[in-house]
Amino acid sequence: MEAARRVSPLQLAGAGLYIAAWPAIMFVVAGDIRWLEGWVFAAWYVGLCVTVMIWLYRKDPTLLAERYRKPGSGGQSRRDQAFVYALVVSFAAWIVAMPLDARRFRWSPSFPEASRGAGVGLLLASAFFLFRAFRDNTFLSPLVRIQTERKQRVVSTGVYGFVRHPMYLGAVLMFVGTPLLLGSTIGLGLGVTMTLILAFRIVGEERVLASELEGYDEYRRNVRYRLMPFIW
């Protein structure tokens, strides 16, 4: 059965290389291995990703297998595929632009020292929401689809009682916190762009969930905010 799929050690190793590649690209582009803020972000990013993968491998292997699902499979719409590819391209541009801006060419003016502390604080909050989203919701697919083969149901506990899309909230905190830590105005601009892409995706995702997942309408009434408490 599809629900019994497991991720192999070879697949895990490939994912580890993929995770490590992003901070490695940042240092290559920055041209400075002594970039302290870059090391702080690298440790945060790799640490969080590895922690989530190990936790899923041990505690929720079916969700880990779901995270490996290819775009376009499982009934994902072409519209949602476009959002996924837009996010990947934007994330790659973000990873490249920040070290160019903040370290190699120093296009941005120096950020106040307090912004680094604020960036670290936002990244810690981001790590909390991202990890808890995976821990609390075994149906957290990277694709917008209804997992009928896994008997998907509405999850309303944990961080899902705070906002309806806590993983996206964690991502937004990362999009803002990282450029504050690194000191990149361009990174902040691209972070806003990715946040808007997520917002548009949420609208389409909720349309699917409301029409195809029993109980989601009631959940929307009980948990008012999609992404940002008291805002939206």
Secondary structure, 3 states (H helix, E strand, C coil): CHHHCCCCHHHHHHHHHHHHHHHHHHHHHHCCCCCHHHHHHHHHHHHHHHHHHHHHHHHCHHHHHHHCCCCCCCCCCHHHHHHHHHHHHHHHHHHHHHHHHHHHCCCCCCCCHHHHHHHHHHHHHHHHHHHHHHHHCCCCCCCCCCCHHHCCCCCCCHHHHCCCCHHHHHHHHHHHHHHHHHCCHHHHHHHHHHHHHHHHHHHHHHHHHHHHCCCHHHHHHHCCCCCCCCCC
